Amino acid sequence: MKPVKKGQNVELKIEKLAFGGRGVARISGYVLFINDVVPGQTVTARVIKTRSNFAEAKLIDVKEKSDIETNPRCKYFYHCGGCKHQNIKYDAQLEILRAQVEDVYCRVGNIDGIPIENVLASPKTFRYRNKMEFAFSNRRWKIGSDTDESLDFALGLRAPNNYYKAIDINDCLIAPEESGIILKVVRDFCLSEGLEAYDQKSHKGLLRHLVVRKGYKTNEIMVNLIINTKDKSWIDTFEKLARKLAESIANLKSFILSFYTGLAGIADFEEYYVLLGKDFIEEKIFDLTFRISPRSFFQTNSLMVETLYQKAIELGELKAKDVVWDLYCGTGSISLCVARHVSRVYGFEIVKEAIIDAKTNAEVNKISNVEFIECNLDRFFRTNKSFLKEVPHPDVLILDPPRAGMHPKLVMDVAKISPRKIVYISCNPATQARDIKALIEHGKYTVEKIQPVDMFPHTPHVEVITTLSKKL
């Protein structure tokens, strides 16, 4: 029999945070999940959903604070939900992430007995993101001093658990420091011009997304405004905005106007035009220069990426004669950083623009022992078997897939290719553990080391480098 009922108020002692950031508490061994809490707190909560082996509860009140609790710096913390851990001391955040990785590897990957290394800390815990996607909405999430008259326009971040609304913000403390000025200039311009924010339900309204990107080492800013139309006559209007931004942001090197009429509520685009400057900015990793175009994937924390890549290179135990394959290579950042340590690198990526950038990055940095291949990795090695005979067999294979992880058939392909060592980098420990479990089962590999890296301070997300070596 379940010890709680829906609608019941209960007092809970928060034990820990589960993967994803929800608090875990127990009543007579029965698990309750609850949002917006800190381990060590004693809280009052209302049960909102029950299942046979767990329940969900909603926080009512904090009765006793936790020793690891701290005051959040962001005034939107209790509304936004993006930086869920900002009210937890940073050292404690790192230990929470380490414990979550350990739990996920045990539950999903059936991998235990291998110690999870301490999480490598970010040198900055605020103003660390080099890319921030802000959303427009004609349905404002009302907070604080918002008036009813202002509720048909918002420029900021999506409201938690309500994708149709956005919180109107004047800054974000993990975004580039120029973001506050950019938000103000763009908001003031759009309101003065009478431009309508997008409605995610009706798919009407012009303004969809505002993307800010920054090269921290080059101090270059790109602004990409995405609008819901194919009508190019809007270019004249937004050229005025580009000039206004340039007057306020001295390091603005690129203003892009992008067009997207699809139904998905993502910061995507079908085509774009450069209204100011160039169609890329640059960033540096170590002493290498990387070109970042509007669609490029680039590690979000520029200040921490060198630590991530240096640790991956170290754990890969690369040798001068090695051949390395870099799967999901993006714009080639890992490939090019690895190239100086080995004889040859092959990078594989499905996004055409990323491959173009990767080749350009190789040329800019005068690196000639890297080849980039545009392909769909889900099927490439099975439909291009001649490739495996034409290029050198990899000694080390680097994996850095999207959050969804690897396609099951690619996991099998990698097991058949059978490199000496695999370095798997992931921002989703759950799919990573799933894939590694399959590699162990089908490829005769053993896990050597699991190294978490905090690329996303104050959030429930963590990057993990895991190395596997082939059984002899």
QUIJO-V227959 format. One record per residue. RES is the residue in one letter. SS is DSSP state (hx for helix, st for strand, lp for the rest). PSI is psi in whole degrees, 0 to 359 (999 if undefined). D_FIRST is the distance of its C-alpha to the first C-alpha in Angstrom with 2 decimals. Layout:
[[RES;SS;PSI;D_FIRST] [RES;SS;PSI;D_FIRST]]
//
This chain:
[[M;lp;136;0.00] [K;lp;135;3.80] [P;lp;355;6.34] [V;lp;160;8.87] [K;lp;153;10.30] [K;lp;134;13.47] [G;lp;350;16.51] [Q;lp;139;15.19] [N;st;133;17.66] [V;st;153;16.65] [E;st;129;18.99] [L;st;144;18.91] [K;st;118;21.18] [I;lp;119;22.29] [E;lp;314;22.51] [K;st;176;24.44] [L;st;129;25.36] [A;lp;167;24.18] [F;lp;125;26.88] [G;lp;344;27.96] [G;lp;359;27.58] [R;lp;141;24.03] [G;st;151;22.70] [V;st;128;19.75] [A;st;166;17.66] [R;st;145;14.53] [I;st;113;12.15] [S;lp;40;10.96] [G;lp;348;11.82] [Y;st;128;10.00] [V;st;136;13.15] [L;st;134;14.70] [F;st;140;18.10] [I;st;135;20.75] [N;lp;164;24.44] [D;lp;37;27.53] [V;lp;169;26.57] [V;lp;138;28.21] [P;lp;135;26.87] [G;lp;343;27.19] [Q;lp;150;26.68] [T;st;126;24.47] [V;st;160;23.50] [T;st;133;21.98] [A;st;157;20.16] [R;st;130;18.62] [V;st;124;15.55] [I;st;346;17.20] [K;st;139;15.00] [T;st;145;11.43] [R;lp;176;10.77] [S;lp;326;8.40] [N;lp;3;9.88] [F;st;167;11.64] [A;st;162;12.72] [E;st;141;16.29] [A;st;158;17.85] [K;st;132;21.42] [L;st;132;23.60] [I;st;312;24.89] [D;st;147;26.80] [V;st;116;27.70] [K;st;328;27.71] [E;st;127;29.11] [K;lp;165;31.12] [S;lp;152;31.08] [D;lp;337;34.10] [I;lp;6;34.38] [E;st;147;34.42] [T;lp;165;37.73] [N;lp;127;39.21] [P;lp;144;39.42] [R;lp;332;43.01] [C;lp;132;42.44] [K;lp;346;42.50] [Y;lp;5;40.36] [F;hx;315;37.57] [Y;hx;358;35.06] [H;hx;323;35.95] [C;hx;304;36.72] [G;lp;1;33.89] [G;lp;311;36.31] [C;lp;71;36.68] [K;lp;335;33.07] [H;lp;9;34.00] [Q;lp;341;37.11] [N;lp;18;35.55] [I;st;135;34.99] [K;lp;144;37.93] [Y;hx;319;39.48] [D;hx;322;39.26] [A;hx;325;35.52] [Q;hx;315;35.26] [L;hx;319;36.94] [E;hx;324;34.61] [I;hx;315;31.54] [L;hx;317;33.16] [R;hx;315;33.96] [A;hx;324;30.41] [Q;hx;319;29.15] [V;hx;316;31.79] [E;hx;316;30.80] [D;hx;315;27.13] [V;hx;316;28.17] [Y;hx;325;30.69] [C;hx;314;28.23] [R;hx;313;25.45] [V;lp;317;27.81] [G;lp;353;30.94] [N;lp;38;29.65] [I;lp;111;32.39] [D;lp;173;32.06] [G;lp;353;34.59] [I;lp;116;36.88] [P;lp;138;37.06] [I;st;124;36.71] [E;lp;157;39.86] [N;lp;143;39.90] [V;lp;131;39.93] [L;st;125;43.50] [A;lp;149;43.88] [S;lp;139;45.64] [P;lp;334;48.96] [K;lp;138;48.15] [T;lp;353;44.81] [F;lp;157;46.27] [R;lp;40;48.81] [Y;lp;343;48.00] [R;st;133;47.26] [N;lp;358;50.29] [K;st;132;48.79] [M;st;127;46.99] [E;st;115;46.10] [F;st;146;46.20] [A;st;142;45.27] [F;st;150;47.07] [S;st;145;45.25] [N;lp;9;46.38] [R;lp;94;42.96] [R;st;137;42.81] [W;lp;112;39.59] [K;lp;124;40.71] [I;lp;155;40.65] [G;lp;241;42.75] [S;lp;8;46.24] [D;lp;135;45.93] [T;lp;159;47.69] [D;hx;329;46.98] [E;hx;340;50.35] [S;hx;3;49.32] [L;lp;357;46.10] [D;lp;11;47.84] [F;lp;129;48.66] [A;st;143;46.76] [L;st;111;47.68] [G;st;235;45.13] [L;st;150;41.68] [R;st;140;38.88] [A;st;145;36.34] [P;lp;133;32.82] [N;lp;20;30.64] [N;st;90;33.65] [Y;st;345;36.18] [Y;st;346;38.52] [K;st;158;39.32] [A;st;148;41.06] [I;st;125;41.49] [D;st;117;45.20] [I;lp;157;46.07] [N;lp;355;49.36] [D;lp;163;48.47] [C;lp;126;45.86] [L;lp;351;46.08] [I;lp;357;45.22] [A;lp;166;47.76] [P;lp;146;51.51] [E;lp;338;53.26] [E;lp;349;55.39] [S;hx;322;52.38] [G;hx;315;52.68] [I;hx;317;56.29] [I;hx;314;55.60] [L;hx;317;52.83] [K;hx;313;55.15] [V;hx;315;58.16] [V;hx;314;56.25] [R;hx;311;54.42] [D;hx;318;57.67] [F;hx;311;59.59] [C;hx;321;57.14] [L;hx;320;56.88] [S;hx;331;60.67] [E;lp;356;61.18] [G;lp;31;58.72] [L;lp;140;56.63] [E;lp;137;53.31] [A;st;153;50.04] [Y;lp;144;48.08] [D;st;113;45.40] [Q;lp;341;42.69] [K;lp;310;41.76] [S;lp;345;45.28] [H;lp;31;46.82] [K;st;164;49.76] [G;lp;149;51.37] [L;lp;314;53.49] [L;st;122;51.92] [R;st;297;49.02] [H;st;155;48.76] [L;st;117;50.70] [V;st;126;50.55] [V;st;127;52.09] [R;st;148;53.01] [K;st;137;54.87] [G;st;110;56.67] [Y;lp;324;56.16] [K;lp;339;59.02] [T;lp;345;61.36] [N;lp;33;60.28] [E;st;137;60.40] [I;st;137;58.32] [M;st;135;57.47] [V;st;128;56.20] [N;st;112;54.99] [L;st;125;54.56] [I;st;125;52.87] [I;st;156;53.79] [N;lp;71;52.75] [T;lp;166;56.08] [K;lp;2;58.72] [D;lp;111;61.54] [K;lp;352;63.65] [S;lp;344;65.54] [W;hx;345;62.79] [I;hx;317;64.25] [D;hx;318;66.96] [T;hx;314;64.48] [F;hx;349;62.38] [E;hx;327;65.46] [K;hx;319;65.95] [L;hx;318;62.46] [A;hx;318;63.25] [R;hx;321;66.39] [K;hx;319;64.60] [L;hx;318;62.03] [A;hx;328;64.87] [E;hx;331;66.49] [S;hx;334;63.38] [I;lp;99;62.13] [A;lp;331;65.04] [N;lp;18;63.13] [L;st;114;62.05] [K;st;350;63.33] [S;st;127;61.70] [F;st;121;60.64] [I;st;135;59.18] [L;st;118;58.66] [S;st;150;56.22] [F;st;129;55.60] [Y;lp;121;52.31] [T;lp;10;51.57] [G;lp;168;48.49] [L;lp;341;45.20] [A;lp;139;43.05] [G;lp;50;42.33] [I;lp;161;43.56] [A;lp;67;46.68] [D;lp;175;48.59] [F;lp;155;52.11] [E;lp;325;54.49] [E;st;163;57.69] [Y;st;160;58.97] [Y;st;141;62.24] [V;st;117;63.47] [L;st;345;64.74] [L;st;134;65.58] [G;st;226;66.27] [K;lp;176;64.99] [D;lp;24;62.00] [F;st;161;60.55] [I;st;172;60.10] [E;st;151;60.26] [E;st;156;58.17] [K;st;139;58.98] [I;st;125;57.02] [F;lp;236;59.02] [D;lp;17;62.56] [L;st;148;61.66] [T;st;134;61.76] [F;st;135;59.23] [R;st;130;59.69] [I;st;112;56.73] [S;st;174;57.15] [P;lp;328;54.96] [R;lp;0;52.69] [S;lp;140;52.70] [F;lp;134;49.60] [F;lp;141;50.15] [Q;lp;134;47.84] [T;lp;328;46.64] [N;st;92;47.48] [S;hx;326;51.21] [L;hx;344;51.38] [M;hx;350;48.81] [V;hx;328;49.80] [E;hx;321;52.53] [T;hx;316;50.06] [L;hx;310;47.80] [Y;hx;321;50.73] [Q;hx;319;52.43] [K;hx;321;49.33] [A;hx;318;48.93] [I;hx;317;52.61] [E;hx;313;52.29] [L;hx;335;49.26] [G;hx;346;50.98] [E;lp;53;53.85] [L;lp;143;56.31] [K;lp;155;59.75] [A;lp;329;62.97] [K;lp;359;63.35] [D;lp;148;59.79] [V;st;131;58.99] [V;st;135;55.85] [W;st;131;53.96] [D;st;103;51.99] [L;st;135;49.47] [Y;lp;56;48.45] [C;lp;347;51.41] [G;lp;228;51.50] [T;lp;12;54.73] [G;lp;16;55.46] [S;hx;314;54.58] [I;hx;315;53.11] [S;hx;313;55.75] [L;hx;328;58.62] [C;hx;328;57.34] [V;hx;331;56.97] [A;hx;323;60.33] [R;lp;347;62.49] [H;lp;349;60.74] [V;lp;178;61.13] [S;lp;325;63.68] [R;st;143;61.97] [V;st;137;58.91] [Y;st;125;57.66] [G;st;137;55.30] [F;st;132;53.31] [E;st;144;51.97] [I;lp;334;51.33] [V;lp;117;52.33] [K;hx;314;56.08] [E;hx;324;56.68] [A;hx;320;54.97] [I;hx;319;57.26] [I;hx;314;60.27] [D;hx;320;59.27] [A;hx;316;58.66] [K;hx;320;62.15] [T;hx;318;63.66] [N;hx;322;61.93] [A;hx;318;63.41] [E;hx;314;66.85] [V;hx;322;66.62] [N;lp;4;65.74] [K;lp;46;68.31] [I;lp;120;65.82] [S;lp;353;67.08] [N;lp;30;64.90] [V;st;138;61.94] [E;st;133;61.47] [F;st;136;58.93] [I;st;121;57.75] [E;st;120;56.19] [C;lp;164;53.74] [N;lp;106;50.32] [L;lp;341;48.67] [D;lp;335;46.11] [R;lp;356;48.97] [F;hx;312;52.08] [F;hx;341;52.32] [R;hx;330;51.86] [T;hx;354;54.34] [N;lp;58;56.90] [K;hx;334;57.22] [S;hx;332;60.82] [F;hx;319;59.63] [L;hx;336;58.12] [K;hx;336;61.59] [E;hx;333;63.54] [V;lp;156;61.88] [P;lp;142;61.34] [H;lp;138;58.12] [P;lp;135;55.77] [D;lp;321;55.47] [V;st;135;52.74] [L;st;125;50.44] [I;st;132;48.84] [L;st;131;45.83] [D;lp;67;44.85] [P;lp;170;42.93] [P;lp;178;41.28] [R;lp;330;37.60] [A;lp;348;36.63] [G;lp;198;38.11] [M;lp;148;40.29] [H;lp;139;40.59] [P;hx;324;39.34] [K;hx;330;42.87] [L;hx;324;44.41] [V;hx;316;42.23] [M;hx;321;43.78] [D;hx;315;47.20] [V;hx;319;46.94] [A;hx;322;45.92] [K;hx;322;49.02] [I;hx;323;51.28] [S;lp;61;50.17] [P;lp;164;51.58] [R;lp;321;52.01] [K;st;146;49.55] [I;st;131;47.02] [V;st;110;46.34] [Y;st;115;43.27] [I;st;132;42.95] [S;st;148;39.98] [C;lp;7;38.43] [N;lp;94;35.07] [P;hx;333;33.72] [A;hx;310;30.99] [T;hx;329;33.59] [Q;hx;313;35.95] [A;hx;321;33.58] [R;hx;312;32.95] [D;hx;321;36.72] [I;hx;323;37.51] [K;hx;316;35.12] [A;hx;321;37.12] [L;hx;323;40.42] [I;hx;318;39.55] [E;hx;321;38.64] [H;hx;342;41.68] [G;hx;3;44.26] [K;lp;54;44.17] [Y;st;156;43.62] [T;st;145;42.21] [V;st;130;40.89] [E;st;309;43.34] [K;st;145;42.20] [I;st;110;39.58] [Q;st;103;41.09] [P;st;149;39.29] [V;st;129;41.68] [D;lp;92;40.92] [M;lp;349;42.73] [F;lp;65;40.61] [P;lp;145;40.31] [H;lp;6;37.77] [T;lp;166;35.72] [P;lp;1;32.71] [H;lp;149;35.13] [V;lp;143;36.87] [E;st;143;39.58] [V;st;131;39.39] [I;st;122;42.28] [T;st;132;41.40] [T;st;139;44.18] [L;st;140;44.16] [S;st;148;47.02] [K;st;135;48.04] [K;lp;136;47.69] [L;lp;999;51.15]]
//
